[in-house]
Amino acid sequence: MNKNDFKARAKALVARMTTEEKISQMIYDAPAIKRLGISAYNWWNEGLHGVARSGVATVFPQAIGMAASFNPELMRRVGEVISDEARAKYNEYKKFGNTEIYQGLTYWSPNINIFRDPRWGRGQETFGEDPYLTGVMATEYVKGMQGEGKYRKVDATLKHYAVHSGPEAERHRYNAEVSEFDLYDTYLRAFKYCIEHADPSAVMGAYNRVGGEPCCASETLLRKILFGEFGFDGYVVSDCGAIRDIWKYHKYVDNPADAAALAVKNGCHLNCGKTYEALNMAVELGKLDMKYIDDAAERLMAARFRLGMFDNDCEYDNIPYDVVACDKHAEINLEMARQSIVLLKNDGILPLRPGTNVAIIGPNADSLKVLLGNYNGTPDKYYTFLRGIQETCRGRVIYAKGSPLYGEGYNVHHDEPLREALIAARRSDVVIMCCGITSELEGEQGDLKLNGHMGDRKDIELPELQKQLYRAVLAVGKPVVFVNASGSCVSLVEQNRDCSAVLQCFYPGAMGGRALADILFGRVSPSGRLPVTFYRSVDDLPPLDDYSMKNRTYRYYEGRPLYPFGHGLTYSDIEEKWVSDDTAIITNNGPYHTRYSVLRYVTKPAKTLVGLKNIFIRAGESKTLEF
């Protein structure tokens, strides 16, 4: 048998298994089968913006921030770094004889759902609201993660398939009703693009139903579209607990055996959960033909063969642990953090002179949490906004927290920080306000203890205490540079009206403080663009549970946004001259070298991004780009 024919090797190995052994390998924490030389393996690993939940790792900006770079080439380098560190960790973990949760090679990322509504708590995990941008960035991430060798470096998993973007509180029982046009034009486009361009190893099914069918057991989504129309040839894993949901919450079938049988029959091969233990009963009762069990087990074992788990010549086995959080990776992280920051407004105050006396005010100024987002690793060193500015500014730096991140008022047993903030503002030349939210206030159902909306937000406003802080500091009369940190749109109507400059930081990772300081003080020109629309109020939007794309995202929004999708300023003066539909001349008429993303749109049937190129252009330089 050809050693490199992973499918044939898997078929031969599965043929030697009993029915019970085959089924055992279809559950995410698969046990060892010692007689066949198969070690125990846990399939669950996270790597959204760095190896997560597995100790120290390079922590990149949250996915929404990396999307703001509009730089697919850099996204690929990020994928390469994450997979280097994943392999390095796996090479050490496997010396224990098996790998436990978050210690393997099968990564359940990227999240390529469309961020259609800013209230959705998990939108921070996505590449934004545009299907093309999402597809392009995810494709490069997948290529960087999986590598191009004989073996797969790691497996990447596209999630959550499909039509999944809140409400978090209802995700285990919700039915998303969408038109066929919206289904293909918006919700499935990025999945199709990635499958065609990146050959991802896996797809994760979502919790919800679409058109009445549970996603992880949907004949329409899986058999007809994913495997049929899209030609996907990998394996499908359920989201965690999603097979249980089919009978327990969706009430689509009556019991676990029927749920498991339906899911496997329609092409969900791996269960994150325990419901597939009922497959033994399903087979005994004749509810499921063994050919579906065989197919699932063969796909899963082929994936493990392709990852080199049964061989001793895998080219990635020698990646040393020294690469984890190394200096080279920190430099790539810093570059991505710089490119993730979006300059929304600038009246000319930026860049600041190095000797400027600044007050750094706000609950996010010295926060580690605001750097990390969710599904994150642990940085071995990190730069808060305060630290980055302190190490860069040559003038006086005065820090005051000013207010808590959230809450209704102040605790008498703690300091009352508002007056300290006002003192700091009065003693400065410029105030840098670091406000916004963190993943404490937006995220996944079950992760947030402080959010009564189960991860989603009820509105897009700043917390009330921060509004009070902002207005009090503004009244001091000093110029204000407002830095908003969030994983989603926050209403910045007042800040856009009142402040000298406004910047958006999307949970910028461990190097976020250095990146922000580099931009504030002119070491680097900002180049990020918004991957989502910044609305003025949720009053401008349909209900969160309405999955129609009418009046959503830049493609279909009927109102006037505060900042549109793709908005982002530089310190230079960039001229775009389109000489034809697919040719643009880009000229830098300003004094700063800068990166710049050129976006190509078509306007029918709706304005839609269809091309992008990210370039570095020097002052006085012109470049001609062909799309």
C-alpha positions in Angstrom: 0.0 0.0 0.0 1.2 3.5 -0.9 2.2 5.1 2.4 1.0 8.5 1.1 -2.4 7.2 0.2 -4.0 8.3 3.5 -7.5 7.4 2.5 -6.5 3.8 1.6 -4.6 3.4 4.8 -7.6 4.7 6.8 -9.9 2.3 5.0 -7.7 -0.6 5.8 -7.4 0.4 9.5 -11.1 1.0 10.0 -11.8 -2.4 8.4 -10.0 -4.0 11.4 -12.2 -2.2 13.9 -15.3 -3.5 15.6 -18.5 -1.4 15.4 -18.0 -0.2 18.9 -14.5 0.9 18.1 -15.5 2.7 15.0 -18.2 4.7 16.9 -15.7 5.4 19.7 -13.5 7.3 17.2 -16.4 9.5 16.2 -16.6 11.2 19.6 -14.2 14.1 20.1 -12.3 12.6 23.0 -11.6 9.4 21.2 -10.1 6.6 23.3 -7.0 4.5 22.4 -7.4 1.2 20.5 -4.1 -0.3 21.7 -4.4 -3.5 19.7 -4.4 -1.4 16.5 -1.7 1.0 17.6 -4.2 4.0 17.9 -3.5 6.4 20.7 -6.2 8.4 22.5 -6.9 11.7 20.8 -8.9 14.7 21.8 -10.0 16.6 18.6 -10.9 19.9 20.4 -8.4 22.7 19.9 -8.8 26.4 19.4 -6.6 28.8 17.4 -8.8 31.8 16.4 -6.0 34.4 16.8 -3.2 32.3 18.3 -3.0 28.9 20.0 -5.7 29.2 22.7 -6.3 27.6 26.1 -3.0 25.8 26.0 -0.7 28.0 28.0 1.7 30.7 26.7 1.4 31.6 23.0 1.6 34.5 20.6 -1.7 36.3 21.0 -2.6 38.2 17.9 -5.3 40.8 17.5 -8.8 39.3 17.6 -10.0 38.1 14.2 -12.1 41.2 13.6 -9.0 43.3 14.1 -7.0 41.2 11.7 -9.8 41.6 9.2 -9.3 45.4 9.6 -5.8 45.1 8.2 -7.4 44.1 4.8 -4.1 42.3 4.3 -4.5 38.7 3.1 -0.7 38.1 2.8 -0.1 39.1 6.4 -3.1 36.9 7.4 -1.3 34.0 5.9 1.9 34.7 7.9 -0.3 34.8 11.0 -1.7 31.4 10.2 1.9 30.1 9.7 2.9 31.4 13.1 -0.1 29.8 14.8 0.5 26.5 13.2 4.2 26.6 14.1 3.3 27.1 17.7 0.6 24.4 17.5 3.0 21.9 16.2 5.7 22.8 18.7 3.3 22.3 21.5 1.9 19.1 20.1 5.4 17.7 19.6 6.0 18.1 23.4 2.5 17.1 24.5 2.6 13.8 22.6 5.6 12.7 24.6 3.2 12.1 27.5 1.7 9.2 25.4 -1.5 10.9 24.5 -2.9 14.4 23.9 -5.7 16.0 26.0 -8.1 18.8 25.2 -6.3 21.8 23.5 -3.1 19.8 22.9 -3.7 18.4 19.5 -3.6 19.3 15.8 -7.2 19.7 14.8 -8.1 23.3 15.1 -11.7 24.6 15.3 -11.1 27.9 13.5 -11.6 30.2 11.6 -15.1 31.5 12.4 -16.4 32.7 9.0 -19.9 33.6 10.0 -21.1 37.0 8.7 -21.2 39.7 11.3 -24.6 41.0 10.2 -25.6 42.7 13.5 -23.3 44.5 15.9 -25.2 43.2 18.9 -24.1 39.6 18.3 -21.5 38.9 21.0 -19.4 36.5 18.9 -19.0 38.9 16.0 -15.5 39.7 17.3 -14.5 36.2 16.3 -15.3 36.8 12.6 -13.7 38.6 9.7 -16.6 41.1 9.5 -19.7 41.7 7.6 -18.6 41.2 4.0 -18.6 37.7 2.4 -15.7 38.4 0.0 -13.4 39.9 2.7 -14.3 37.0 5.0 -13.6 34.4 2.3 -10.2 35.9 1.3 -8.9 36.4 4.8 -10.1 33.0 5.9 -8.5 31.4 2.8 -5.1 32.8 3.7 -5.5 31.8 7.3 -6.3 28.2 6.3 -3.4 28.0 3.9 -1.0 29.3 6.6 -2.4 26.9 9.1 -2.5 23.7 7.0 0.8 24.2 5.2 1.8 22.8 1.8 3.8 19.7 2.7 3.1 16.0 2.2 1.5 16.1 5.6 -1.0 18.6 7.0 0.6 20.9 9.5 -2.7 21.2 11.3 -6.3 20.9 10.3 -8.3 24.1 10.0 -12.1 24.0 10.5 -14.6 26.4 8.9 -17.3 27.3 11.4 -20.2 27.6 12.1 -22.1 26.1 9.2 -24.4 27.9 8.6 -26.5 31.0 9.0 -25.3 31.5 12.6 -25.0 34.9 14.3 -27.2 35.1 17.3 -29.2 35.5 19.4 -26.8 33.6 21.7 -29.5 33.0 24.3 -31.5 31.1 21.7 -28.8 29.3 19.7 -29.7 25.8 20.9 -33.3 26.0 19.7 -33.4 28.8 17.2 -34.6 28.4 13.6 -33.1 30.9 11.1 -35.5 31.6 8.2 -33.7 33.0 5.2 -34.4 33.5 1.5 -32.5 31.4 -1.0 -30.9 34.6 -2.3 -29.6 35.6 1.2 -28.5 32.1 1.9 -26.2 31.9 -1.1 -25.4 35.6 -1.5 -24.4 36.2 2.1 -24.4 33.3 4.5 -22.7 30.6 2.4 -20.4 32.6 0.1 -17.4 32.6 2.4 -17.7 28.8 3.0 -17.9 28.2 -0.8 -14.9 30.5 -1.5 -12.7 28.8 1.2 -13.5 25.3 0.0 -12.7 26.3 -3.6 -9.5 28.1 -2.7 -8.0 26.6 0.4 -9.1 22.9 0.7 -9.9 23.1 4.4 -9.8 19.9 6.3 -13.0 20.3 8.2 -16.3 22.2 8.7 -18.1 22.6 12.0 -21.9 22.5 12.0 -23.9 25.2 13.9 -26.3 24.8 16.8 -29.3 26.4 15.1 -31.8 25.2 12.5 -32.0 26.7 9.0 -35.4 26.4 7.3 -36.5 24.0 10.0 -33.5 21.5 9.7 -30.9 21.3 12.4 -27.6 22.4 10.9 -25.7 19.3 12.1 -28.2 16.9 10.6 -29.4 19.0 7.6 -29.8 17.1 4.4 -30.0 20.4 2.6 -27.0 22.1 4.1 -24.7 19.0 4.3 -25.6 16.4 1.6 -27.1 18.8 -1.0 -24.9 21.9 -0.7 -21.7 21.2 1.2 -20.8 17.8 -0.2 -22.8 18.1 -3.4 -22.7 21.7 -4.8 -19.5 22.8 -3.0 -17.6 19.5 -3.5 -16.3 19.4 0.1 -14.2 16.3 0.7 -13.2 16.6 4.3 -15.0 15.8 7.6 -17.7 17.6 9.5 -17.7 18.1 13.3 -20.7 19.2 15.4 -20.5 22.2 17.6 -20.3 21.2 21.2 -23.6 19.8 22.3 -25.3 20.4 19.0 -26.3 16.7 18.4 -28.0 16.7 21.8 -29.9 19.9 20.8 -31.5 18.1 17.9 -33.7 16.0 20.2 -33.6 17.9 23.5 -34.2 21.5 22.4 -35.1 21.5 18.7 -37.5 18.6 19.3 -36.7 17.5 15.7 -36.5 13.8 16.7 -37.6 12.1 19.9 -34.4 10.6 21.3 -30.5 10.6 21.2 -30.3 7.5 19.0 -32.5 9.1 16.3 -30.6 12.4 16.6 -27.2 10.7 16.2 -28.4 8.5 13.3 -29.8 11.5 11.4 -26.7 13.5 11.9 -24.3 10.8 10.7 -26.5 9.8 7.8 -26.5 13.4 6.5 -22.7 13.8 6.9 -21.7 14.9 10.4 -18.8 12.6 11.2 -17.5 13.8 14.6 -19.5 14.6 17.7 -18.3 17.3 20.1 -20.4 15.8 22.9 -21.5 12.4 23.9 -24.7 11.8 21.9 -22.9 9.5 19.4 -22.6 6.9 22.2 -26.2 6.2 21.2 -25.1 5.1 17.7 -24.6 1.6 19.0 -28.3 1.4 19.7 -29.2 3.1 16.4 -27.2 0.5 14.5 -28.8 -2.4 16.5 -32.3 -1.1 15.9 -31.6 -0.7 12.2 -31.9 3.1 12.2 -28.5 3.6 10.5 -26.7 1.6 7.9 -23.1 0.7 8.7 -21.8 2.3 5.5 -22.4 5.7 7.2 -20.4 4.7 10.2 -17.6 3.3 8.0 -17.5 6.5 6.0 -17.2 8.7 9.1 -14.6 6.6 10.8 -12.5 6.5 7.5 -12.6 10.2 7.1 -11.5 10.8 10.6 -8.7 8.3 10.5 -7.6 9.7 7.1 -7.3 13.1 8.8 -5.0 11.6 11.5 -2.9 9.8 8.9 -2.7 13.1 6.9 -1.4 14.9 10.0 1.4 12.3 10.3 0.2 10.9 13.6 1.1 7.3 12.5 4.4 8.0 10.8 7.9 9.1 11.9 8.9 11.2 8.9 6.5 14.1 9.2 8.3 17.3 8.3 6.7 19.2 11.2 7.8 16.8 13.9 11.0 18.8 14.4 9.5 22.2 15.0 11.1 23.1 18.4 9.3 24.4 21.4 11.5 27.5 21.2 9.3 29.0 18.5 6.5 29.5 21.0 6.1 33.2 21.6 9.5 33.9 20.1 10.8 37.3 19.1 10.2 36.7 15.4 6.6 35.9 16.1 6.3 39.0 18.3 7.4 41.1 15.4 4.7 39.7 13.1 2.2 40.2 15.9 3.3 43.8 16.2 2.9 44.4 12.5 -0.6 42.9 12.5 -1.6 45.0 15.5 -0.4 48.2 13.8 -2.4 47.3 10.6 -5.5 46.4 12.7 -6.0 49.9 14.1 -8.4 52.2 12.2 -8.1 56.0 12.3 -11.7 57.1 12.0 -11.2 60.9 12.4 -8.2 63.3 12.5 -8.4 67.1 12.5 -4.6 67.2 12.1 -3.7 66.6 15.8 -2.2 63.3 14.9 0.6 62.3 14.9 1.5 63.7 18.2 4.9 65.3 18.8 7.1 62.9 20.9 7.4 65.6 23.6 3.7 66.1 24.1 2.5 66.0 27.7 -0.4 63.5 27.7 -3.0 62.3 30.1 -4.1 58.7 29.5 -7.6 58.3 30.9 -10.1 55.5 30.8 -10.9 52.0 32.1 -9.2 50.3 29.1 -5.9 52.2 29.3 -4.1 49.7 31.5 -6.3 46.6 30.8 -4.9 43.3 29.8 -8.4 42.0 29.1 -9.0 44.5 26.3 -6.0 43.2 24.4 -7.1 39.6 24.4 -10.7 39.3 23.1 -12.0 35.7 23.5 -10.7 32.3 22.5 -7.3 33.6 23.5 -4.0 32.2 24.6 -1.8 33.6 27.4 0.9 36.1 26.4 4.2 35.8 28.1 4.6 39.6 27.8 2.2 42.3 26.8 1.8 46.0 26.2 -1.3 47.7 27.5 -2.2 51.0 25.9 -0.7 52.8 28.9 2.6 50.9 28.8 3.0 51.4 25.1 2.5 55.2 25.4 4.8 55.4 28.5 7.6 53.7 26.6 7.2 55.9 23.5 6.2 59.4 24.7 9.1 61.7 25.7 6.8 64.1 27.4 5.0 63.7 30.7 2.5 60.8 30.9 -0.2 61.1 33.5 -2.5 58.1 34.0 -6.0 58.0 35.6 -8.5 55.2 35.2 -11.4 57.6 35.5 -14.2 55.1 35.8 -14.9 51.4 36.0 -15.5 49.6 32.7 -19.2 49.2 33.5 -21.6 49.4 36.4 -24.2 51.6 38.0 -22.0 53.7 40.3 -19.0 53.8 42.6 -18.4 51.6 45.7 -17.7 53.7 48.8 -14.9 51.2 49.8 -12.9 51.9 46.6 -11.4 55.1 45.1 -13.6 57.6 43.4 -11.5 58.0 40.2 -13.4 60.8 38.3 -11.7 63.7 40.0 -8.2 62.2 39.5 -9.1 62.0 35.8 -10.0 65.7 35.7 -6.7 66.6 37.4 -4.8 64.6 34.9 -6.6 66.2 32.0 -5.9 69.7 33.3 -2.2 69.0 33.6 -1.9 67.7 30.0 -1.5 69.1 26.5 -3.6 66.4 25.0 -5.9 63.8 26.6 -5.9 60.2 25.2 -9.1 58.5 26.3 -9.0 54.7 26.3 -12.6 53.6 26.6 -15.0 51.1 25.0 -15.8 47.5 26.2 -14.0 44.2 26.5 -15.0 40.5 26.1 -16.5 40.8 29.6 -19.4 42.6 27.9 -19.7 40.8 24.5 -19.0 37.2 23.8 -20.4 33.7 23.8 -23.4 32.3 25.7 -22.2 30.8 28.9 -18.9 32.7 29.0 -20.2 36.0 30.3 -21.4 36.3 33.9 -21.9 40.1 33.6 -24.1 40.3 30.6 -27.8 39.6 31.0 -28.1 39.1 27.3 -26.1 35.9 27.4 -23.2 37.3 25.4 -25.1 39.6 23.0 -25.5 43.3 23.7 -28.8 45.1 23.9 -27.5 48.2 22.3 -24.3 49.7 20.9 -23.8 52.4 23.5 -20.7 53.0 25.7 -21.4 52.0 29.3 -23.1 54.9 31.2 -20.2 55.5 33.6 -17.8 55.9 30.6 -20.2 58.4 29.0 -20.2 60.4 32.3 -16.4 60.3 32.3 -16.1 61.3 28.7 -18.3 64.3 29.1 -16.6 65.5 32.3 -13.1 65.2 30.7 -14.3 66.9 27.5 -15.5 69.8 29.6 -12.0 70.5 30.8 -11.3 71.9 27.3 -8.2 70.0 26.3 -7.9 68.3 22.9 -9.1 64.7 23.1 -7.9 61.7 21.1 -10.5 59.1 21.7 -9.4 55.4 21.4 -12.4 53.0 21.4 -11.7 49.4 22.0 -14.3 46.8 21.2 -14.9 43.7 19.0 -17.8 45.4 17.3 -19.5 48.7 16.4 -19.9 51.1 19.3 -21.9 54.3 18.8 -19.3 57.1 18.6 -21.6 60.0 17.6 -20.5 62.3 20.4 -16.8 61.4 19.9 -17.0 62.0 16.2 -18.6 65.4 16.8 -16.3 66.6 19.7 -12.9 64.9 19.6 -9.8 65.9 17.6 -9.2 62.3 16.6 -11.0 59.0 17.0 -9.3 55.6 16.6 -10.8 52.1 16.7 -8.8 49.2 18.3 -10.4 45.8 17.8 -8.9 43.9 20.8 -5.4 44.3 19.4 -3.5 41.5 21.0 -0.4 41.3 23.2 1.4 44.0 21.2 -1.6 46.3 21.1 -0.1 49.0 23.3 3.1 49.3 21.3 1.1 49.4 18.0 -1.2 52.1 19.3 1.8 54.2 20.5 3.5 53.7 17.1 0.5 55.2 15.4 -0.2 58.0 17.9 3.3 59.3 17.7 3.8 58.8 14.0 6.3 55.9 13.9 3.8 54.2 11.6 0.9 55.6 9.5 -2.4 54.0 10.2 -3.8 51.8 7.4 -6.6 49.8 8.9 -10.1 49.9 7.5 -13.4 49.0 9.1 -14.6 45.5 8.3 -18.0 46.4 9.7 -20.3 49.3 9.4 -20.4 51.7 12.4 -24.0 52.6 13.0 -25.4 55.5 15.0 -27.9 53.6 17.0 -29.6 50.2 17.2 -32.8 52.1 16.4 -31.4 52.0 12.8 -31.4 48.2 12.7 -33.9 45.3 12.4 -34.3 43.0 15.4 -31.3 40.7 16.1 -33.3 37.6 15.4 -34.3 38.7 11.9 -32.0 37.0 9.5 -33.1 38.9 6.4 -30.3 41.0 5.0 -32.7 43.9 4.3 -31.2 47.1 5.9 -28.1 45.2 7.2 -24.4 45.7 6.5 -23.0 48.2 3.9 -24.5 46.1 1.1 -28.1 46.6 2.1 -28.2 49.3 4.8 -30.7 52.0 3.8 -29.6 54.7 6.4 -26.6 56.9 6.8 -23.9 55.2 8.9 -21.6 57.1 11.2 -18.6 55.4 9.6 -19.1 53.1 6.6 -17.6 49.7 5.9 -14.1 50.2 4.5 -13.5 53.6 6.2 -10.0 54.3 7.4 -7.7 57.2 7.2 -3.9 57.4 6.9 -1.5 60.2 7.7 -0.7 60.7 4.1 -2.8 62.0 1.1 -3.6 59.0 -1.1 -5.3 59.5 -4.5 -7.1 56.7 -6.2 -7.7 57.1 -9.9 -9.7 54.3 -11.6 -8.9 54.3 -15.3 -11.1 51.3 -16.0 -13.2 48.9 -14.0 -10.2 46.8 -13.1 -7.3 49.2 -13.2 -6.4 51.8 -10.6 -3.5 54.3 -10.3 -2.7 55.0 -6.7 -0.6 58.0 -5.9 0.8 59.1 -2.5 0.7 62.9 -2.6 1.5 63.2 1.1 4.6 63.3 3.3 4.2 59.8 4.9 5.1 56.3 3.6 2.1 54.2 4.4 0.3 50.9 3.8 -3.0 51.3 1.9 -5.8 48.9 0.9 -7.4 49.4 -2.5 -10.9 48.1 -2.6 -12.7 47.2 -5.8 -16.5 47.2 -5.8 -19.3 46.4 -8.2 -22.6 48.2 -7.7 -25.2 45.7 -9.0 -27.4 44.2 -7.6 -26.0 45.9 -4.6 -22.6 47.5 -3.8 -20.3 44.6 -3.2 -16.6 44.2 -2.6 -15.1 41.9 -5.3 -11.4 42.7 -5.0 -8.7 44.1 -2.7 -5.0 44.7 -2.8 -2.9 45.8 0.1 0.2 47.8 -0.8 3.0 49.8 0.8 3.4 53.1 -1.0 6.1 55.7 -0.4 5.6 59.4 -0.3 5.5 60.7 -3.8 5.2 57.3 -5.3 2.5 56.1 -7.8 1.5 52.5 -8.4 -0.8 50.9 -11.1 -2.8 48.0 -9.9 -4.6 45.5 -12.0 -7.6 43.5 -10.6 
